[in-house]
Amino acid sequence: MSDLEELEHKIQNLPVEELSKFRAWFIEFDHLLWDKQIEADSKAGKLDGLVSEALADYQAGKAREI
């Protein structure tokens, strides 16, 4: 049994309260990973095109209040 299969089996057999705690933990963990990826992409310049496009749209009056 692979590590992933073992984890899936354990998660499927968690009591409801433990599953709820796991879900909350995993969501927070996933958000932290996403934040690190966005930060790394930003530092690497991978978002520069999107930023330039957004600024150009704003300066062209294409933005609206939300």
Secondary structure as a PSIPRED ss2 file (coil, helix, strand):
# PSIPRED VFORMAT (PSIPRED V4.0)

   1 M C   1.000  0.000  0.000
   2 S C   1.000  0.000  0.000
   3 D H   0.000  1.000  0.000
   4 L H   0.000  1.000  0.000
   5 E H   0.000  1.000  0.000
   6 E H   0.000  1.000  0.000
   7 L H   0.000  1.000  0.000
   8 E H   0.000  1.000  0.000
   9 H H   0.000  1.000  0.000
  10 K H   0.000  1.000  0.000
  11 I H   0.000  1.000  0.000
  12 Q H   0.000  1.000  0.000
  13 N C   1.000  0.000  0.000
  14 L C   1.000  0.000  0.000
  15 P C   1.000  0.000  0.000
  16 V H   0.000  1.000  0.000
  17 E H   0.000  1.000  0.000
  18 E H   0.000  1.000  0.000
  19 L H   0.000  1.000  0.000
  20 S H   0.000  1.000  0.000
  21 K H   0.000  1.000  0.000
  22 F H   0.000  1.000  0.000
  23 R H   0.000  1.000  0.000
  24 A H   0.000  1.000  0.000
  25 W H   0.000  1.000  0.000
  26 F H   0.000  1.000  0.000
  27 I H   0.000  1.000  0.000
  28 E H   0.000  1.000  0.000
  29 F H   0.000  1.000  0.000
  30 D H   0.000  1.000  0.000
  31 H H   0.000  1.000  0.000
  32 L H   0.000  1.000  0.000
  33 L H   0.000  1.000  0.000
  34 W H   0.000  1.000  0.000
  35 D H   0.000  1.000  0.000
  36 K H   0.000  1.000  0.000
  37 Q H   0.000  1.000  0.000
  38 I H   0.000  1.000  0.000
  39 E H   0.000  1.000  0.000
  40 A H   0.000  1.000  0.000
  41 D H   0.000  1.000  0.000
  42 S H   0.000  1.000  0.000
  43 K H   0.000  1.000  0.000
  44 A C   1.000  0.000  0.000
  45 G C   1.000  0.000  0.000
  46 K C   1.000  0.000  0.000
  47 L C   1.000  0.000  0.000
  48 D H   0.000  1.000  0.000
  49 G H   0.000  1.000  0.000
  50 L H   0.000  1.000  0.000
  51 V H   0.000  1.000  0.000
  52 S H   0.000  1.000  0.000
  53 E H   0.000  1.000  0.000
  54 A H   0.000  1.000  0.000
  55 L H   0.000  1.000  0.000
  56 A H   0.000  1.000  0.000
  57 D H   0.000  1.000  0.000
  58 Y H   0.000  1.000  0.000
  59 Q H   0.000  1.000  0.000
  60 A C   1.000  0.000  0.000
  61 G C   1.000  0.000  0.000
  62 K C   1.000  0.000  0.000
  63 A C   1.000  0.000  0.000
  64 R C   1.000  0.000  0.000
  65 E C   1.000  0.000  0.000
  66 I C   1.000  0.000  0.000
